[in-house]
């Protein structure tokens, strides 16, 4: 096979468009593999690891577009590359036509078309996001910055600017919000209700809101504030504002806060704010020492699952304030899987699109004294860069190092599929743990991507006389566009165990790893 690169100078494309184009190229006759990404150093390193980088690609700069293709040797290389170039040119002309005829190109243009707007969603390359957010704030708009790779200095300045004007500045790196029932970014189709959420975690917000929706409880407002809002540099600026607004909101009865551990100064500010809140509040700051927390009418929970249970109880719903159970067929399947895993085949590979879910799993396994490697920074956890194979690995594949110039793994499953194939060849790996985030903005049909990967991985393992366990945490609702029942049924038919709760998923993975299903027997009663 032959590998070719095209480098197009100063040719930025949206990451979702790049995913679509890559998939279209892979459907061409003679193209074995295709990837289109921006020419950042991290992306070039990824291409090199995959054997897809040539000298032309190495010469590309961060604002250049790299088209990397692996071609079948028997096909006409020049003809294929001409078709690739034609496809790109056609897509570019179509994008330009749509932009010129249907879409405003500036914030001022958008305001002229929609003068009653009061919120701007910013999704541009990180180096331009602060400039666009400032323009929106100057025009009296609330702002949600979906973009990542924005400096923390810019974040502090933007949030101070917003507070001075009585506005919200959600983000940067704000993946999820539901405002007045309108989902923004990655969000699920949850009902309206009496629970208000402020979260420095998009997937944490999605997990809790979906668990509540399954219990019949809805959301009044869900505000994503960005992953660094509770750092001491930012000081919890938007979470504090969210607490104030939800406390005054007549449609909110219970307030929920979700984050990884805040900085010490930010934690003090949040604690002070909660002491004067008139409504019951549930706080899930993953990894925080909850024993030291003692605030009246505030309930500190250690997991997202327990936070959702607590909320259900506060809403007067004791029948749902218990753990979900695993039906008997799942327990039977798990016993068969456990019996089929080899004695030395016990390592877990967690391939997450959600950093907070990966973080929660890491905490759970660490407390069980599992030896863990991760790209998440945490005490007593090995760096994944050490490449120690004989550890359990939990990888946040939504981290900046994996998403620069490529679609987020909630949208594009290719990086996770490739990692599944790699782990299937490791004789000591037995359990692959995945999250599947449904909802608006996410992949339209995750099962269509994962089922073939699971089948191929099982085939690779069985060729070496091994089995693999697949645990899928499916975060979604019955009203999400992907059809959660269909997604779960197809993954189950492929042999995966599908559960709604991340705590449930990692508990199963741990039980399989040590060969003791008694650890999860409580889930089935």
Secondary structure, DSSP 4 states (H G I P E B T S, - for coil): -EEEEEEETT----HHHHHHHHHHHHTSTTEEEEEEEE--HHHHHHHHHTT---HHHHT--TTSEEEEEEE-TTS-HHHHHHHHHHHHHHHHHHHHHHHHHH--SSHHHHHHH-TT--EEEE-S-HHHHHHHHHHHHHTT-EEEE------HHHHHHHHHHHHHTT--EE-SS--EEEETTEEEESB--PPEEEEEEEES-HHHHHHHHHHHHHTT--EEEEEE--TTTTSTTTTTHHHHHHHHHHHH-TT-SEEEEEEEPPPHHHHHHHHHHHHT-SSEEEEEEET--GGG---TTEEE-SSHHHHHHHHHHHTT-GGGSS-----HHHHHHHHHHHHHS-TT--EEEEEES-HHHHHHHHHHHHHTT--EEESS--TT-EEGGG--SSSEEEEETTSHHHHTTS--TTT--HHHHHHHHHHHT-TTEEEEEEEEE-SBTS-TTHHHHHHHHHHHHHHHHHHTT---EEEEEEE--TTSTT-HHHHHHHHHHTT-EEES-HHHHHHHHHHHHHT-GGGGGGGG-
